[in-house]
Amino acid sequence: MQRLYDFLRRHPTGVDTFWAVFLFGISLVSGVSHPDTRGTSSLALIVPISLLLCLVIALRRRMPEKMLLLTIGLGVAQLALDVATMPADFAMLVIVYTVAVMGARWASRIALAVGLSAATAAELRWPVENSSSLGHVAVVIFQTVPFALAWVLGDSIRTRRAYFAQLEERNARLEKEREAQSKVAVAAERARIARELHDVVAHNVSVMVVQADGAAYVLDTAPDQAKKALETISSTGRQALAEMRRLLGVLRTGEHKEVGEYVPQPDVEQIDELIEQCRTSGLPVDFKVEGTPRPLPSGVELTAYRIVQEALTNTRKHGGPNAGASVRLVYFDDGLGLLVEDDGKGAPHELYEEGGADGQGHGLIGMRERVGMVGGTLDAGPRPGGGFRISALLPLKSAH
């Protein structure tokens, strides 16, 4: 049955032609065996009119407006030539429905008007014999109702199809919007990963360079210190590789990694390790925590860690050989405060904004982007007595 239904849907004109032939046969049989006594027309008129009315059914889907006009012309011809109603007139009911479903709006209105007036015109041309006025009215109403129902059904189907078409269009538009939003999200994620890679590489590689220089300097005179520096280089390199592996894994397409293979994102608690690493590399850092530590949103913790990491990296790059730094972490009721200062010789503020001595990194621009993502504020600039100062306030409510 499903195959038959699919075949009928694929060949609508063939189905209509079959019913047109069937209706034409009924009209011929009825005209020959049961001629309508109300009309005076002969079979010579019944046959061509019936044939054209059946043609309306066969071509109704291909050209509904033209078939409607043909039907109206045939109806007028029946009235003028006194060809009484016959089975082929069923095509009038069919074309009213068809035009209401798929025809132009003007054609639909004309079909409704013609359908409502057809029964009245037929009753006036061929009145029922031996019937009262009330009987004539009843006949007109009885014959008009099918035309009205056919038009209402067709118009309802048109409205329903238009509604579903609108839903499909809306779904297609929403799908395009989702794709656009997905592309924006991917671009934002890649930009975030780029900042992460910058922070990881800039900090850890600078630590490794400092340690390598120190190891080379004391290799002959103090082998124990050189060994300790090499151990620091090894652990720092492993940490950098682990973070880079986590970040680059996100960029891989078509590969699904287990969460356990990636190192978790740094948080506030790991700032101690970061500062200890800086101290080991030869940068004196004073670290204090004020307020009551408590769990923070992951975005705030990562932002705080990266700000401290970037600030200490800049101190090591631009502060000079005898520079020192201080880090203050302050827990407020509604936010987290950060203050990172150094007493080095510093570098021009524009160089920090460009991202470093080579102008290729993110520097303060990356810091401002990170702080802006969590709804915070950042203030950075040279200190009056020398050195550089970075102050950030990260609100907790905006970060949720």
Secondary structure as GFF3:
##gff-version 3
##sequence-region A 1 400
A	DSSP	alpha_helix	2	10	.	.	.	ID=ss1
A	DSSP	alpha_helix	12	33	.	.	.	ID=ss2
A	DSSP	alpha_helix	43	58	.	.	.	ID=ss3
A	DSSP	alpha_helix	64	81	.	.	.	ID=ss4
A	DSSP	three_ten_helix	87	89	.	.	.	ID=ss5
A	DSSP	alpha_helix	90	102	.	.	.	ID=ss6
A	DSSP	alpha_helix	105	125	.	.	.	ID=ss7
A	DSSP	alpha_helix	133	218	.	.	.	ID=ss8
A	DSSP	alpha_helix	223	251	.	.	.	ID=ss9
A	DSSP	three_ten_helix	259	261	.	.	.	ID=ss10
A	DSSP	three_ten_helix	268	270	.	.	.	ID=ss11
A	DSSP	alpha_helix	271	280	.	.	.	ID=ss12
A	DSSP	beta_strand	285	290	.	.	.	ID=ss13
A	DSSP	alpha_helix	298	318	.	.	.	ID=ss14
A	DSSP	beta_strand	325	331	.	.	.	ID=ss15
A	DSSP	beta_strand	335	342	.	.	.	ID=ss16
A	DSSP	alpha_helix	349	354	.	.	.	ID=ss17
A	DSSP	alpha_helix	363	373	.	.	.	ID=ss18
A	DSSP	beta_strand	377	382	.	.	.	ID=ss19
A	DSSP	beta_strand	388	395	.	.	.	ID=ss20
###
